[in-house]
Amino acid sequence: MDIRRPRRDGAPLNPFINDTMSRQCKITGAKVTSGRRIHRSGKAKKQGGIGRHVTKTVKRQFKPNMRQKRVWVPELGRYVKVKVSARGLKTIDKNGAYKTLKAAGLI
């Protein structure tokens, strides 16, 4: 199989890598967001310097705390695989698996 040309049947080039999986919670919709980090230089005044100065801002990413989980749904009598954030797991614990997954359109 040639790795440079896509397959005609629409399958991913590497069967071990799932390119369609996103970093997004299926329950809360949390996803990667961008922000900035402030770079500072200089020595702090309380350590004998003249103070810290802001020199520039640098882009960074805030990533959700994602987990691939199997959630037991008693109403269905089976497990459901869900890519969910830590906050989404708390939502499932609070509202129940069936109600939460039904509202998210996963069952």
CORKAVEN-V603932 format. One record per residue. RES is the residue in one small letter. OMEGA is omega as a letter, one per 40 degrees, with the letter a starting at -180 (999 if undefined). NEAR is the number of other C-alpha atoms within 10 Angstrom. D_FIRST is the distance of its C-alpha to the first C-alpha in whole Angstrom. Layout:
((RES	OMEGA	NEAR	D_FIRST) (RES	OMEGA	NEAR	D_FIRST))
This chain:
((m	i	8	0) (d	a	7	4) (i	a	9	6) (r	a	7	9) (r	i	8	9) (p	i	13	9) (r	a	12	9) (r	a	7	11) (d	i	6	13) (g	i	7	14) (a	i	10	12) (p	a	15	12) (l	i	16	9) (n	a	11	10) (p	a	8	11) (f	i	7	14) (i	i	9	15) (n	a	11	17) (d	a	10	18) (t	a	7	20) (m	a	8	23) (s	i	11	26) (r	a	18	28) (q	i	18	31) (c	a	23	33) (k	a	18	33) (i	a	22	37) (t	a	16	39) (g	i	13	36) (a	i	18	36) (k	a	17	34) (v	i	13	33) (t	a	10	36) (s	i	10	37) (g	a	10	40) (r	i	12	42) (r	a	11	43) (i	i	10	47) (h	i	12	47) (r	i	13	50) (s	i	11	52) (g	a	12	55) (k	a	13	57) (a	a	12	59) (k	a	10	62) (k	i	8	63) (q	i	8	62) (g	i	8	64) (g	a	10	62) (i	i	11	62) (g	a	13	60) (r	a	13	56) (h	i	12	55) (v	a	10	52) (t	i	10	50) (k	i	11	47) (t	a	12	45) (v	i	9	41) (k	i	9	38) (r	a	11	37) (q	i	11	35) (f	a	11	37) (k	i	13	34) (p	a	18	35) (n	a	16	36) (m	i	18	33) (r	i	15	32) (q	a	11	30) (k	i	14	32) (r	a	13	33) (v	i	16	36) (w	i	14	39) (v	a	16	40) (p	a	11	43) (e	i	9	44) (l	a	10	41) (g	a	8	41) (r	i	10	37) (y	i	12	35) (v	i	16	33) (k	a	11	30) (v	i	17	31) (k	a	18	30) (v	i	24	34) (s	i	24	36) (a	i	14	39) (r	i	16	41) (g	i	21	39) (l	i	22	40) (k	i	11	44) (t	i	15	44) (i	i	18	42) (d	a	11	45) (k	a	10	48) (n	a	11	47) (g	a	14	45) (a	a	18	42) (y	a	19	42) (k	a	14	44) (t	a	20	42) (l	i	19	39) (k	i	11	40) (a	i	10	41) (a	i	13	38) (g	a	10	36) (l	i	13	34) (i	999	12	36))
